[in-house]
Structure formats: structure tokens, C-alpha cells
Amino acid sequence: MLRTTREIHPQVVDQVTAETGLDASKQQARQRRRAGGLALPLIAFVLVTFVAPLGSLLVRSAYDPLVADALPETLVLLRAWDGTSALEEPVYATAARELLQAREERTLGQIATRVNRIKSGLRSVVTRSVRKLRNASGDSWRETMIGINAAWGEPEVWLAIRSAGERFTFRHYINALDFMRQPDGSIARQPEERRIYLPLLWRTLAISFGISALCLVIGYPIAHLIAHAPPRRANLLLLLVLVPFWTSLLVRTTAWIVLLQTQGVINSLLVAVGLIADDGRIAMIYNMTGTFVAMTHVLLPFMVLPLYSVMRSIPPSHVRAAASLGATPFQAFWRVYWPQTLPGVGAGSLMVFILAIGYYITPALVGGSKGQLISNMIAYHMQTSLNWGLAAALAAILLVGIIALYVLYDRVVGIDRMRLG
């Protein structure tokens, strides 16, 4: 009997252990499902407010079906055309019929706008010609359209229509990179006087790097002062850093316009103390200086707060220990204190750079023509020219650039070293 009990006992233990492990596994799975359920609202929010708009942006930059839907038969005939020879009567007859139908459907203006983006001056040609086609009479649509406007006899007009009729196209990216498509289909650089987007992009990157460096130079000693000040004084200094967050961005930018303009407070003060003559007032607004000053003021808290949170966690005994071992103040800072603050430096610099590269309100108000960034051009195409495809292409290029810099930062510094405290 004793032998039987000893033989059964290990089996019972194994069964109880298996059941206990199964229960623990079920409990862990239940906890994961519960955690996933709690995260569903956040996931839905990110999908609706970030992923969906971003996907729509990328699609719009390369997909434009308007002309293809409005002129399907005309485009079929144009795709079989060699691009140089004279077009036959069926092409003119089909184009006239479909353009008149587009006018009735109130899409002619949009078609003309898209054709005009490829070859300037064609919007008026299309709209005025179709208006006159309503009352046109004759046996030949070709002669009628050329008689209304001689441009219909030029191959460039029909090449522009064929190009605008591409559903999936990279012409917006070609334009965004200051290139253009030649009549023979090849790609060439824009004339130098028409290259605006790449210089704006390089200027945006340079200004963003410069503002990040300036915020670091100003914010590092401020964060150090707050982190090592007595608690009461530290709270007051931290409050002063946070005050800009409670003030409207428009109010802050307008205040800098008052301070920096030629007849503003700073110039008047410099004249009053005799540092400059009244006729030698410094232009500090509507140029690069205004952009740097205003954006640095707006973005400085995003550098100070990560630095402060990291510096506060560094024990003061580390620097004292280095000094006791014979290190000079500079050596103690550079070899002991500075390396420990690098996570905060990385976090603040990355935050300031990413925010600076997408700013457009502040440069638009204080930058003038020389202080504009690529984001101002994106806003222009979204709100004024209504060329959403080009705006989406510019934004996509900017997004790819930011992601590339982020990956480079991760490879060189390591994103795991970046922390906020």
C-alpha cells in the first residue's frame, strides 16, 4: 500500500503543477486582453487623427483621378499618339464632347486647373474654348477648336492633357524636387530661377539645426540653474519657463514684432543709450533674425524641461568626487557631468528639431520672404493655390527626411539613451 502511494504521489504533483501553470497562463492571457481593451481607445484615436490623415496625404501625392475620370476616351486616343504628329479629327471630336460634358457637370474648372499646373496659361485656353464650343457649328471639330484658339493645334497642349490624365503619377514629387518632365518624357532640372523647393528645404534644415543648437546653448545653463537651486527658487524658475505654454502662440509672436521692428522697443532702447544712431536702426524683423529669435523663444521650454528632469536625477556627489580626485571644474563637468546629461540633450534636441522643421505660423509672421520655411510653402499650396497634390508631395518628402534623421540619430547616438528623466 505504501509503495502504491509513493508511485501515485509524483503523478498527482505533476497534475497539480500542470493545472497551476495552465491557470497562470489563462490569467496572463486575460490580463493581456484586458490591457489591450484599455488601449483600444488610444489606438483608435491614433488611427483616426494620425494614421488616416497620413495615409490620405501619401495617397493624394501620387493619385489624382479627376482628369482620367472626366476625359477617358480622349486619353485613350492620346496614349496611342506619338506626341509629335498632328492629331486627327476623332481626337478633337471626342475631346470637345467630353469637355462640354465636364462643363455641364461643373468639373471643367478643376480639369483646366490641373492642366494649367503642367503647362501654364492653359486654364484660360480650356475654359474660354469650351464656352465658345457650346455655340460652335461646322463639319470639323478640329478646325473649330483651332479657329477658337490656335493653341489647340500645338502638341504641347495635348501632351499636358495626357500628363494630367495619369491616375498614378510622380509629377508632384518631380516638381517638389525642382525637376520637370520634358515633352519627350525625360526629366530635367528646372531653370535656376524656378528652383524654389530644394533651397527652401535646405534652409528649413539649416534653421532647424541652428535653433536646436541655440536652444541647447541657452537652455543648458537654465536647466542647470533650476536643477541645483533651492526648492523654493527652483519652483519659481520652473514657473517662468512654463509661462510661455500658457500664452497664445500668436500673442508671443506678435509681441516679438513689437519688440524687434525698426521703430520697436529694442531699437528705440539702443538709440536712447547711444549704441546706434537713429538713422542706423537694425532690421531685426521680417528676415532670418526674426525667425531665429521668435522660434527660439517658443521652443526653448522643450529643451529646458528634458534637461532639467535629467539633471535633477544626477547626484551632486559625482562632481564633488571628481574634484576631490584632482579634476578641475571644467574636467569635472566635461568628463563626469556632461556625459550623464546626454540623454536629456538628445531628447531636447530631437524635440526642438522636429517641432522647428514643421513650424509655419511664426516664420510667416516674423520671417518675411527671407525667413520662410518649407512648411510655409506647404500651407500656401493647401490654402491658396489649392494644389493639394504638390503640398502632399512636399510634406511626404519632409516626413521622409525627418524619419531618415531619426534613424541616423538612433544609429549614431541610440534612441534608447534618450529619456526625459
C-alpha positions in Angstrom: 0.0 0.0 0.0 2.8 2.4 0.9 4.5 1.6 -2.4 1.3 2.4 -4.3 1.0 5.8 -2.6 4.6 6.6 -3.4 4.0 5.7 -7.0 0.8 7.8 -7.3 2.2 10.9 -5.4 4.6 12.1 -8.2 1.7 11.9 -10.7 -0.6 13.9 -8.6 2.2 16.5 -8.1 2.7 16.8 -11.9 -1.0 17.1 -12.5 -1.4 19.9 -9.9 1.6 21.7 -11.3 0.2 21.4 -14.9 -3.1 22.7 -13.8 -1.5 25.6 -11.8 0.6 26.5 -14.9 -2.5 26.4 -17.1 -4.4 28.7 -14.7 -1.5 31.1 -14.6 -1.3 31.1 -18.4 -5.0 31.8 -18.7 -4.7 34.6 -16.1 -1.9 36.2 -18.1 -3.8 35.9 -21.3 -6.8 37.5 -19.6 -4.7 40.4 -18.3 -3.2 40.9 -21.8 -6.7 41.1 -23.3 -7.8 43.5 -20.6 -4.7 45.7 -21.2 -5.4 45.6 -24.9 -9.0 46.6 -24.3 -7.9 49.5 -22.3 -5.6 50.6 -25.1 -8.2 50.4 -27.8 -9.5 54.0 -27.4 -5.9 55.2 -27.7 -5.3 53.1 -30.7 -8.5 54.3 -32.3 -7.5 57.9 -31.6 -4.1 57.4 -33.2 -5.6 55.7 -36.2 -8.2 58.5 -36.8 -6.0 61.5 -36.0 -2.6 60.4 -37.3 -2.5 57.2 -39.4 -5.6 58.0 -41.6 -4.6 61.6 -42.4 -1.1 60.5 -43.1 -2.3 57.7 -45.4 -4.6 60.2 -47.2 -1.7 62.6 -47.6 0.6 59.9 -49.2 -2.2 58.7 -51.5 -3.1 62.3 -52.6 0.6 63.0 -53.5 0.6 60.2 -56.2 -3.1 59.6 -57.1 -5.3 62.1 -59.0 -8.1 60.5 -60.9 -10.1 63.7 -61.8 -9.0 64.2 -65.4 -8.9 60.5 -66.1 -12.5 60.1 -65.0 -13.6 63.2 -66.9 -11.8 62.5 -70.2 -11.5 58.7 -70.5 -12.0 58.3 -74.3 -9.8 61.3 -75.1 -7.0 59.9 -73.0 -7.2 56.5 -74.7 -6.7 58.2 -78.1 -3.9 60.4 -76.7 -2.0 57.4 -75.3 -1.8 56.0 -78.8 -0.4 59.2 -80.2 3.3 59.6 -80.8 3.4 63.1 -79.3 4.7 65.0 -82.3 2.4 64.4 -85.3 -0.8 66.3 -86.0 -3.9 64.9 -84.3 -6.8 63.6 -86.3 -10.4 64.7 -86.2 -11.6 61.9 -83.9 -9.4 63.2 -81.1 -10.8 66.7 -81.4 -14.4 65.5 -81.6 -14.0 63.2 -78.6 -12.3 66.0 -76.6 -14.9 68.5 -77.4 -17.7 66.2 -76.4 -16.1 65.3 -73.1 -15.1 68.8 -72.3 -18.7 70.1 -72.9 -20.0 67.3 -70.6 -17.4 68.3 -67.9 -18.7 71.8 -68.1 -22.3 70.6 -67.5 -21.0 68.5 -64.6 -19.2 71.6 -63.2 -15.7 69.9 -63.2 -14.3 71.8 -66.1 -12.6 74.4 -63.9 -10.8 71.6 -61.9 -9.7 70.0 -65.2 -8.4 73.2 -66.5 -6.5 73.9 -63.2 -4.7 70.5 -63.4 -3.7 71.0 -67.0 -2.5 74.5 -66.2 -0.2 73.1 -63.4 1.6 71.2 -66.1 1.8 74.0 -68.7 1.0 77.5 -67.5 -1.6 79.5 -69.5 -3.8 76.6 -70.4 -6.6 77.3 -67.9 -7.9 80.2 -69.9 -7.4 78.3 -73.1 -9.6 75.4 -71.9 -12.3 77.4 -70.2 -12.8 80.0 -72.9 -12.7 77.5 -75.7 -15.3 75.2 -74.1 -17.5 78.2 -73.5 -17.4 79.1 -77.2 -17.8 75.4 -78.3 -21.4 75.4 -77.0 -22.5 77.6 -79.9 -20.0 76.3 -82.4 -21.2 74.8 -85.7 -19.2 73.2 -88.5 -18.3 69.9 -90.0 -14.8 69.7 -88.4 -14.2 69.9 -84.7 -10.5 70.2 -85.4 -10.9 73.3 -87.5 -13.5 74.7 -85.0 -11.2 74.3 -81.9 -8.1 75.6 -83.7 -10.2 78.5 -85.0 -11.3 79.4 -81.5 -7.8 79.2 -80.2 -4.7 78.4 -82.2 -3.1 76.7 -79.1 -5.3 73.6 -79.8 -3.1 72.9 -82.8 0.1 72.7 -80.7 1.3 69.3 -79.4 2.2 70.8 -76.0 -1.4 71.3 -75.1 -2.4 67.7 -75.8 0.8 66.5 -74.0 -0.3 68.5 -71.0 -3.8 66.9 -71.1 -2.3 63.5 -71.4 0.1 64.1 -68.5 -2.7 65.5 -66.3 -4.8 62.4 -67.1 -2.5 60.0 -65.4 -4.2 58.4 -62.4 -1.0 57.4 -60.6 1.8 59.9 -61.2 5.0 61.1 -59.6 4.8 64.5 -61.3 4.2 66.2 -57.9 7.4 64.7 -56.5 9.2 65.7 -59.6 8.0 69.3 -59.2 8.7 69.2 -55.4 12.4 68.3 -56.1 12.7 71.1 -58.7 12.7 68.9 -61.7 10.4 68.9 -64.7 9.2 66.5 -67.4 10.3 67.2 -70.9 7.9 66.8 -73.9 9.8 63.6 -74.8 9.2 62.1 -71.4 12.7 62.7 -69.9 13.2 64.5 -66.6 15.4 67.6 -66.4 16.1 70.2 -63.7 14.1 73.3 -63.6 15.7 76.6 -64.7 17.7 78.2 -61.9 15.2 81.0 -61.4 12.4 78.5 -60.8 14.2 76.3 -58.3 12.4 77.1 -55.1 11.6 74.0 -53.2 15.0 72.4 -52.6 16.6 75.7 -51.5 13.6 76.1 -49.1 14.1 72.6 -47.8 17.9 73.1 -47.2 17.1 76.4 -45.5 14.5 74.7 -43.3 17.0 72.0 -42.2 19.7 74.6 -41.5 17.3 76.8 -39.5 16.0 73.8 -37.5 19.6 72.7 -36.7 20.5 76.3 -35.8 17.5 76.8 -33.5 18.2 73.4 -31.8 21.8 74.4 -31.2 20.8 77.9 -29.9 18.1 76.4 -27.6 20.8 74.0 -26.2 23.3 76.8 -25.6 20.6 78.9 -23.8 18.6 76.1 -22.2 21.5 74.1 -20.7 22.6 76.7 -18.1 19.0 77.5 -17.3 18.2 73.8 -16.7 21.4 73.5 -14.6 20.4 76.5 -12.5 16.9 75.2 -11.9 18.1 71.7 -11.1 20.7 72.9 -8.4 18.7 75.8 -7.0 16.9 75.6 -3.6 13.4 74.1 -3.9 11.6 77.4 -3.5 13.7 79.2 -6.1 13.7 76.2 -8.4 9.9 76.2 -8.4 9.8 79.9 -9.3 12.3 79.5 -12.1 10.4 76.5 -13.4 7.2 78.5 -13.4 8.9 81.2 -15.5 9.9 78.5 -18.0 6.4 77.2 -18.2 4.7 80.6 -18.6 5.1 80.6 -22.5 3.0 77.4 -22.5 0.1 79.4 -21.0 0.4 82.2 -23.6 -1.1 82.1 -27.1 1.5 81.4 -29.8 0.0 84.3 -31.8 0.4 86.7 -28.8 4.0 85.7 -28.3 4.8 86.1 -32.0 3.1 89.5 -32.1 5.0 90.6 -29.1 8.3 89.9 -30.9 7.1 92.0 -33.8 6.6 94.9 -31.4 10.0 94.4 -29.8 12.1 93.8 -33.0 10.6 96.1 -35.6 12.7 99.1 -36.8 10.7 101.6 -34.6 10.3 98.9 -31.9 11.3 98.7 -28.3 14.8 97.2 -28.7 15.9 99.6 -31.5 14.5 102.6 -29.6 16.4 101.5 -26.4 19.6 101.1 -28.4 19.2 104.6 -29.8 18.4 106.0 -26.4 21.6 104.7 -24.8 23.6 105.8 -27.8 24.7 102.4 -29.1 23.3 103.1 -32.6 22.3 106.3 -34.5 18.6 107.0 -35.2 19.2 106.5 -38.9 21.1 103.3 -38.3 18.4 101.2 -36.7 18.9 97.5 -37.1 16.5 95.4 -39.2 15.6 92.5 -36.9 12.2 91.6 -38.2 10.9 90.1 -41.4 14.2 88.3 -42.0 16.2 85.4 -40.7 16.9 87.2 -37.4 13.2 87.5 -36.6 12.7 83.8 -37.4 15.5 82.7 -35.1 14.6 84.9 -32.2 10.9 84.1 -32.2 11.2 80.4 -32.8 13.9 80.0 -30.2 11.7 81.7 -27.6 8.8 79.5 -28.5 10.8 76.2 -28.5 13.1 76.9 -25.6 10.9 75.2 -22.9 11.0 71.9 -24.9 14.8 71.9 -24.4 14.8 73.1 -20.8 12.3 70.6 -19.4 14.1 67.4 -20.6 17.4 68.7 -19.5 16.1 69.7 -16.1 14.4 66.3 -15.5 17.7 64.5 -16.3 19.9 66.9 -14.3 17.7 66.6 -11.2 18.4 62.9 -11.1 22.3 63.3 -11.2 23.7 63.1 -7.6 25.9 66.2 -6.8 28.3 63.9 -5.1 29.6 62.8 -8.5 31.1 66.2 -9.3 32.4 66.6 -5.8 34.1 63.2 -6.1 35.8 64.2 -9.3 37.0 67.5 -7.7 38.4 65.5 -4.7 40.4 63.4 -7.1 42.1 66.5 -8.5 39.9 67.3 -11.5 39.5 71.0 -12.5 35.9 72.3 -12.7 36.0 72.0 -16.5 37.3 68.5 -16.3 34.7 67.5 -13.7 31.9 69.0 -15.9 33.2 67.6 -19.2 34.1 64.1 -18.1 31.6 63.4 -15.3 28.6 65.7 -15.5 28.1 66.3 -19.3 28.0 62.6 -20.2 25.3 62.0 -17.7 23.1 64.8 -19.2 23.4 63.4 -22.8 20.0 61.6 -22.6 18.4 65.0 -21.8 20.4 66.7 -24.5 19.3 64.1 -27.1 15.6 64.3 -26.0 15.5 68.1 -26.0 17.4 68.5 -29.3 15.2 65.9 -31.1 12.0 67.5 -29.8 13.1 71.0 -30.8 14.3 70.0 -34.2 11.2 68.1 -35.1 9.0 70.9 -33.9 11.1 73.5 -35.7 11.1 71.8 -39.0 7.3 71.9 -39.1 6.7 75.5 -37.9 4.9 77.8 -40.3 2.9 80.4 -38.3 5.9 82.1 -36.6 8.0 82.2 -39.8 5.0 83.5 -41.7 4.5 86.4 -39.3 8.1 87.4 -38.5 10.3 85.8 -41.2 9.4 87.8 -44.3 10.5 86.5 -47.6 14.0 85.5 -46.4 12.8 83.7 -43.2 10.2 81.4 -44.8 10.4 77.7 -44.4 9.2 74.7 -46.5 6.2 74.4 -44.2 5.0 77.9 -45.4 5.1 76.7 -49.0 3.1 73.6 -48.0 0.5 75.8 -46.3 0.4 78.0 -49.4 -0.4 75.2 -51.7 -3.0 73.8 -49.2 -4.8 77.1 -48.6 -4.2 79.4 -51.6 -3.2 77.6 -54.7 -5.2 74.5 -53.8 -2.5 72.3 -55.3 -3.0 69.6 -52.7 -1.0 67.0 -54.7 2.1 69.2 -54.6 1.6 70.1 -51.0 1.2 66.4 -50.1 4.4 65.6 -52.0 6.3 68.3 -50.2 5.0 67.1 -46.9 5.9 63.5 -47.7 9.5 64.5 -48.7 9.7 66.3 -45.4 8.4 63.3 -43.5 10.9 61.0 -45.1 13.7 63.4 -44.3 12.7 63.5 -40.6 12.4 59.7 -40.5 15.9 59.4 -42.1 17.4 61.8 -39.5 15.6 59.9 -36.7 17.1 56.6 -37.9 20.6 58.3 -38.2 20.2 59.6 -34.7 19.3 56.1 -33.5 22.3 54.6 -35.2 24.8 57.2 -34.0 23.5 58.0 -30.5 20.9 55.4 -29.8 17.3 56.2 -29.2 17.4 54.0 -26.0 19.7 56.5 -24.4 17.2 59.3 -24.8 15.0 59.8 -21.8 13.0 62.6 -20.1 14.1 61.9 -16.6 
